[in-house]
């Protein structure tokens, strides 16, 4: 079974981190560049073969600037205000009046949504089908859940999904992480993807990692 060569991965991660920082170790840019895993598959027929889909929570926070908003009942509204988490109330949703443009505009304010489990079933009635169509339908959160931990879980969860093309990209970290944390996320992400493939490593054509402003580095 083929595996990632540790030396190749180490070199690629070191190069990405070195390119994104000055000699004194400061970030070159005013934003934290993301590190993306870019995968090309082979021996897959997207028309005939079963399309896979799977999500995994990475061990280190992958997307700290990923915006999460809570559609909150009174309990979660209090929690969200306490911990500085963006939130909306049912009244805020009702003001949209199921207007497609207004709901789309709201969806663009966050990368993902959570919703109090007491409200989750009422959301389609209030905003119509537009959140679902935008791929932003909220994940339920109960009063027993830790709101901050739930937000961090969403920021660290990545999804692999085979669509009509044999290439895919997911964010696995950022350049302000340590090399060890970045390698840990990358290794876990690739091993998880391989577990979804019908012939495991034999379906991987190539794997690259790339920072937002950097060049791609082939690791497989």
Secondary structure as GFF3:
##gff-version 3
##sequence-region A 1 220
A	DSSP	alpha_helix	6	19	.	.	.	ID=ss1
A	DSSP	beta_strand	34	41	.	.	.	ID=ss2
A	DSSP	beta_strand	53	57	.	.	.	ID=ss3
A	DSSP	beta_strand	68	71	.	.	.	ID=ss4
A	DSSP	alpha_helix	74	83	.	.	.	ID=ss5
A	DSSP	beta_strand	86	88	.	.	.	ID=ss6
A	DSSP	alpha_helix	90	94	.	.	.	ID=ss7
A	DSSP	alpha_helix	100	107	.	.	.	ID=ss8
A	DSSP	beta_strand	112	116	.	.	.	ID=ss9
A	DSSP	alpha_helix	123	127	.	.	.	ID=ss10
A	DSSP	alpha_helix	130	133	.	.	.	ID=ss11
A	DSSP	beta_strand	139	141	.	.	.	ID=ss12
A	DSSP	alpha_helix	147	156	.	.	.	ID=ss13
A	DSSP	beta_strand	157	161	.	.	.	ID=ss14
A	DSSP	beta_strand	167	174	.	.	.	ID=ss15
A	DSSP	alpha_helix	179	196	.	.	.	ID=ss16
A	DSSP	three_ten_helix	200	203	.	.	.	ID=ss17
A	DSSP	beta_strand	204	211	.	.	.	ID=ss18
A	DSSP	beta_strand	217	218	.	.	.	ID=ss19
###
